[in-house]
């Protein structure tokens, strides 16, 4: 059983996390290295921001069409 978990450790540490180790080492190479090292974080921030705006627009569209049921008794556990 121990070999199984060591195999999982080897998979993640030696193979799947190697690109992240490279990005971490890149951060120490001047100011441009910081931007490149944080490209994963910036990408996630941009993607999440886009979908938050999209979600808010969809909510606004449903509210303008009166499709939203805002009655407090809409759910049985609220009555």
C-alpha distances in whole Angstrom, upper triangle without the diagonal:
4,5,5,7,9,10,11,13,14,16,17,19,20,21,22,23,25,28,28,28,31,33,32,34,37,38,39,41,44,45,45,41,41,42,39,36,37,38,34,36,39,38,36,39,42,40,39,43,44,42,44,47,47,45,48,51,50,50,53,54,53,55,58,58,58,55,53,53,54,55,53,53,51,48,48,46,49,52
4,5,5,6,9,10,11,12,14,16,16,17,19,20,21,23,26,26,25,29,31,30,31,34,35,36,39,42,43,42,39,38,40,37,34,35,36,33,34,38,37,35,38,41,39,39,42,44,42,43,47,47,46,48,51,50,50,54,55,54,56,59,59,59,56,54,54,54,56,54,54,52,49,50,47,50,53
4,6,5,6,9,10,10,12,14,15,15,17,18,20,21,25,25,24,27,29,29,30,33,34,35,38,41,42,41,38,37,39,36,33,34,35,32,34,37,36,35,38,40,39,39,42,43,42,43,47,46,46,49,51,50,51,54,55,54,56,59,59,59,56,55,55,55,57,55,55,53,51,51,49,52,55
4,5,5,6,9,10,11,13,14,15,16,17,19,21,24,24,24,27,28,28,30,32,34,35,37,40,41,40,37,37,37,35,32,33,33,30,32,35,34,32,36,38,36,36,39,40,39,40,44,43,42,45,48,46,47,51,51,51,53,56,56,56,53,51,52,52,54,52,52,50,47,48,46,48,52
4,5,5,6,9,10,11,12,14,15,15,16,19,22,21,21,24,26,25,27,30,31,32,35,38,39,38,34,34,35,33,30,30,31,28,29,33,32,30,33,35,34,34,37,38,37,38,42,41,40,43,46,45,45,49,50,49,51,54,54,54,51,49,50,50,52,50,50,48,46,46,44,46,50
4,5,5,6,9,10,10,11,13,14,15,17,20,20,20,23,25,24,25,28,29,31,33,36,37,36,33,33,34,31,28,30,30,28,29,33,32,31,34,36,35,35,38,39,38,40,43,43,42,45,47,47,47,51,52,51,53,56,56,56,54,52,53,53,55,53,53,51,49,49,47,50,53
4,5,5,6,9,10,10,11,13,14,16,19,19,19,22,24,24,25,28,29,31,33,36,37,36,32,32,33,31,28,29,29,27,29,32,31,30,33,35,33,34,37,38,37,39,42,42,41,44,46,45,46,50,50,50,52,55,55,55,52,51,52,52,54,53,53,51,48,49,47,50,53
4,5,5,6,9,10,10,11,12,15,17,17,18,20,22,22,24,26,27,29,31,34,35,34,31,30,31,29,26,26,27,24,25,29,28,26,30,32,30,30,34,35,33,35,38,38,37,40,43,42,43,46,47,46,48,51,51,52,49,47,48,49,50,49,50,47,45,46,44,46,49
4,5,5,6,8,10,10,11,13,16,15,15,18,20,19,21,24,25,26,29,32,33,32,28,28,29,27,24,25,25,23,24,28,27,26,29,31,30,30,33,35,34,35,39,39,38,41,43,43,43,47,48,47,49,52,53,53,50,48,49,50,52,50,51,49,46,47,45,47,51
4,6,5,5,7,9,10,11,15,15,14,17,19,19,20,23,25,26,28,31,32,31,28,28,29,26,24,25,26,23,25,28,28,27,30,32,31,31,35,36,35,37,40,40,40,43,45,44,45,48,49,49,51,54,54,55,52,51,52,52,54,53,54,51,49,50,48,50,54
4,6,6,5,6,9,10,13,14,14,16,19,19,20,22,24,26,28,31,32,30,27,27,28,25,22,24,24,21,23,26,25,24,28,30,28,29,32,33,32,34,37,37,37,40,42,41,42,45,46,46,48,51,51,52,49,48,49,50,52,51,51,49,47,48,46,48,52
4,6,6,5,6,8,11,11,12,14,16,16,18,20,21,23,25,28,29,28,24,24,25,22,19,20,21,18,20,23,22,21,25,27,25,26,29,30,30,31,34,34,34,37,39,39,40,43,44,44,46,48,49,50,47,45,47,47,49,48,49,47,44,46,44,46,49
4,6,6,5,7,10,10,9,12,14,14,15,18,19,21,23,26,27,26,23,23,24,21,18,20,21,18,20,24,23,23,26,28,27,28,31,32,32,33,36,36,36,39,41,41,42,45,46,46,48,51,52,52,50,48,49,50,52,51,52,49,47,49,47,48,52
4,7,7,6,10,11,10,12,15,15,16,18,20,21,23,26,28,26,23,24,25,22,19,21,22,20,22,25,24,24,27,29,28,30,33,34,34,35,38,38,39,41,43,43,44,47,48,48,50,53,53,54,52,50,52,52,55,54,55,52,50,52,50,51,55
4,6,6,8,10,10,12,14,15,16,18,20,22,23,26,27,26,22,23,24,20,18,20,20,18,21,23,22,22,26,27,26,27,30,31,31,33,36,36,36,39,41,40,42,45,45,46,48,50,51,52,49,48,50,50,53,52,53,50,48,50,48,50,54
4,6,7,8,10,12,13,14,16,17,19,21,23,26,26,24,21,21,22,19,17,18,17,15,17,20,19,19,22,24,23,24,27,28,27,29,32,32,32,35,37,37,38,41,42,42,44,47,47,48,46,44,46,46,49,48,49,47,45,47,45,46,50
4,6,5,6,9,10,11,13,14,16,18,20,23,23,22,18,18,19,16,14,15,15,13,15,19,18,18,21,23,22,23,26,27,27,29,32,32,32,35,37,37,38,41,42,42,44,47,47,48,46,45,46,46,49,48,49,47,45,47,45,46,50
4,5,5,6,9,10,11,12,15,17,18,21,22,20,17,18,19,15,13,15,16,14,17,19,19,19,22,24,24,25,28,29,29,31,34,34,35,37,39,39,41,43,44,45,47,49,50,51,49,47,49,50,52,51,53,50,48,51,49,50,54
4,5,5,6,9,10,10,13,15,16,19,19,18,14,15,15,12,10,12,12,11,14,16,16,17,19,21,21,22,25,26,26,28,31,31,32,35,36,37,38,40,41,42,44,46,47,49,46,45,47,48,50,50,51,49,47,50,48,49,52
4,5,5,6,9,10,11,14,15,18,18,17,13,13,14,11,9,10,11,9,12,14,14,15,18,19,19,21,23,25,25,27,29,30,31,33,35,35,37,39,40,41,43,45,46,47,45,44,46,46,49,48,49,47,45,48,46,47,50
4,5,5,6,9,10,12,14,17,18,17,13,14,15,13,10,12,14,13,15,17,18,18,21,23,23,24,27,28,29,30,33,34,34,36,38,39,40,43,44,45,46,48,50,51,49,47,49,49,52,51,53,50,49,51,49,50,53
4,5,5,6,9,11,11,15,16,14,11,12,13,11,8,12,12,12,15,17,17,19,21,22,23,25,27,28,29,31,33,34,35,37,38,39,41,43,44,45,47,49,50,51,50,48,50,50,53,53,54,52,50,53,51,52,55
4,5,5,7,9,10,13,13,12,8,9,10,7,5,8,9,9,11,13,14,15,17,19,20,21,23,25,26,28,29,31,32,34,35,36,38,40,41,42,44,46,47,48,47,45,48,47,50,50,52,49,48,51,49,49,53
4,5,5,8,10,12,13,13,9,9,11,10,6,9,11,11,12,15,16,17,19,21,22,23,25,26,28,29,31,32,33,35,37,38,39,41,43,44,45,47,49,50,48,46,49,48,51,50,52,50,48,51,49,49,53
4,5,6,8,11,13,13,9,10,12,11,8,11,14,14,16,18,19,20,22,24,25,26,28,30,31,32,34,35,37,38,40,41,43,44,46,47,49,50,52,53,52,50,52,52,55,54,56,54,52,55,53,53,57
4,5,6,8,10,9,5,7,9,7,6,10,11,13,15,16,17,19,20,22,23,25,26,28,30,31,32,34,35,37,38,40,41,43,44,46,47,49,51,52,50,49,51,51,54,54,56,53,52,55,53,53,57
4,6,7,8,8,5,5,8,7,5,8,11,13,13,14,16,18,19,20,22,24,25,27,28,29,31,33,34,35,37,39,40,41,43,45,46,47,49,50,49,48,50,49,52,52,54,52,51,53,51,51,55
4,6,8,10,7,7,11,11,9,12,14,16,17,18,20,22,22,24,26,27,28,30,32,33,34,36,38,39,41,42,43,45,47,48,49,51,53,54,53,51,53,53,56,55,57,55,54,56,54,54,58
4,7,7,5,8,10,10,10,13,15,17,18,19,21,23,23,24,27,28,29,31,33,34,35,37,38,40,41,43,44,45,47,49,50,51,53,55,54,52,55,54,57,57,59,57,56,59,57,57,60
4,6,5,7,10,10,11,13,15,18,18,18,21,23,23,24,26,28,28,30,32,33,34,36,38,39,40,42,44,44,46,48,49,50,53,54,53,52,54,53,57,56,59,57,56,59,57,56,60
4,5,5,7,9,10,11,13,16,16,16,18,21,20,21,24,25,25,27,30,30,31,33,35,36,37,39,40,41,43,45,46,47,49,51,50,49,51,51,54,53,56,54,53,56,54,54,58
4,5,5,6,9,10,11,14,15,14,16,19,19,19,22,24,24,25,28,29,29,31,33,34,35,38,39,40,41,44,45,46,48,50,49,48,50,50,53,53,55,53,53,56,54,53,57
4,5,5,6,8,10,13,14,14,16,18,19,19,22,24,24,26,28,29,30,32,34,35,36,38,39,41,42,44,45,46,48,50,49,48,50,50,53,53,55,53,52,55,53,53,56
4,5,5,6,9,11,11,11,14,16,16,17,20,21,21,23,26,26,28,30,31,32,34,36,37,38,40,42,43,44,46,47,46,45,47,47,50,49,52,50,49,52,50,50,53
4,5,5,6,10,10,9,11,14,14,14,17,19,19,20,23,24,25,27,28,29,31,33,34,35,37,39,40,41,43,45,44,43,45,45,48,48,50,48,47,50,49,48,52
4,5,5,8,10,10,11,14,15,15,17,19,20,21,23,25,26,27,29,31,32,33,35,36,38,40,41,42,44,46,44,43,46,46,49,49,51,49,48,51,49,49,53
4,6,8,9,10,11,13,14,16,17,19,20,22,24,25,26,28,29,31,32,34,35,37,38,40,41,43,45,46,45,43,46,45,48,48,50,48,47,49,48,48,51
4,5,5,6,9,10,11,12,14,16,17,19,20,21,23,25,26,27,29,31,32,33,35,37,38,39,41,42,41,40,42,42,45,44,47,44,43,46,44,44,48
4,5,5,6,9,10,10,12,14,15,16,18,20,21,23,24,26,27,29,30,32,33,35,36,38,39,41,40,38,41,41,44,44,46,44,43,46,44,44,48
4,6,5,6,9,10,11,12,14,16,17,18,20,21,23,24,26,27,29,30,32,33,35,36,38,39,38,36,39,39,42,41,43,41,40,43,41,41,45
4,5,5,6,9,10,11,12,14,16,16,18,20,21,23,24,26,27,29,30,32,33,35,36,38,36,35,37,36,40,39,41,39,38,41,39,39,43
4,5,5,6,9,10,10,12,14,15,17,18,20,21,23,24,26,27,29,31,32,33,35,36,35,34,37,36,40,39,42,39,39,42,40,40,44
4,5,5,6,9,10,11,13,14,16,17,18,20,21,23,24,26,27,29,30,32,33,35,34,33,35,35,39,39,41,38,38,41,39,39,43
4,5,5,6,8,10,11,12,14,15,16,18,20,21,22,24,26,27,28,30,32,33,31,30,33,32,36,36,38,35,34,37,36,36,39
4,6,5,6,9,10,10,12,14,15,17,18,20,21,23,24,26,27,29,31,32,31,29,32,31,34,34,37,34,34,37,35,35,39
4,6,5,6,9,10,11,12,14,16,17,19,20,21,23,25,26,27,29,31,30,29,31,31,35,35,37,35,35,38,37,36,40
4,5,5,6,9,10,11,12,14,16,17,18,20,21,23,24,26,27,29,27,27,29,30,33,33,35,33,32,35,35,34,38
4,5,5,6,9,10,10,12,14,15,16,18,20,21,22,24,26,27,26,24,27,27,30,30,32,30,29,32,31,31,34
4,6,5,6,9,10,11,12,14,15,17,19,20,21,23,25,26,25,24,27,26,30,30,33,30,30,33,32,32,35
4,6,5,6,9,10,11,12,14,16,17,19,20,21,23,25,24,23,26,26,30,31,33,30,30,34,33,32,36
4,5,5,6,8,10,10,12,14,15,16,18,20,21,23,21,20,23,23,27,28,30,27,27,30,30,29,32
4,5,5,6,9,10,11,12,14,16,16,18,20,21,20,19,21,21,25,25,28,25,25,29,28,27,30
4,5,5,6,9,10,11,12,14,15,16,19,20,20,19,22,22,25,26,29,26,27,30,30,29,32
4,5,5,6,9,10,11,13,14,15,17,19,18,17,20,21,25,26,28,25,26,29,29,28,31
4,5,5,6,9,10,11,12,14,16,17,15,14,17,18,21,22,24,22,22,26,26,25,28
4,5,5,6,9,10,10,12,14,15,15,14,17,17,20,21,24,21,22,26,26,24,27
4,5,5,6,9,10,10,12,14,14,14,17,18,21,23,25,23,24,28,28,27,29
4,5,5,6,9,10,11,13,11,11,15,16,20,21,23,20,22,25,26,25,27
4,5,5,6,9,10,11,10,9,12,13,16,18,20,17,19,23,23,21,24
4,5,5,6,9,10,10,10,13,13,17,19,22,19,21,25,26,24,26
4,5,5,6,9,9,10,14,15,18,21,23,20,22,26,27,25,27
4,5,5,6,5,6,10,12,15,18,19,16,18,22,23,22,24
4,5,5,6,6,9,10,13,16,18,16,18,22,23,21,22
4,5,8,9,12,13,16,19,21,19,22,25,26,24,26
4,5,8,11,13,16,19,20,18,21,24,26,24,25
4,5,8,10,12,15,17,14,18,21,23,21,22
4,6,9,12,15,16,13,16,19,21,20,21
4,6,9,12,13,10,13,17,18,16,18
4,6,9,9,7,10,13,15,13,14
4,6,8,7,10,13,14,12,13
4,5,5,9,11,13,10,10
4,5,7,9,10,6,7
4,5,6,8,6,5
4,7,9,8,8
4,6,6,7
4,5,6
4,6
4
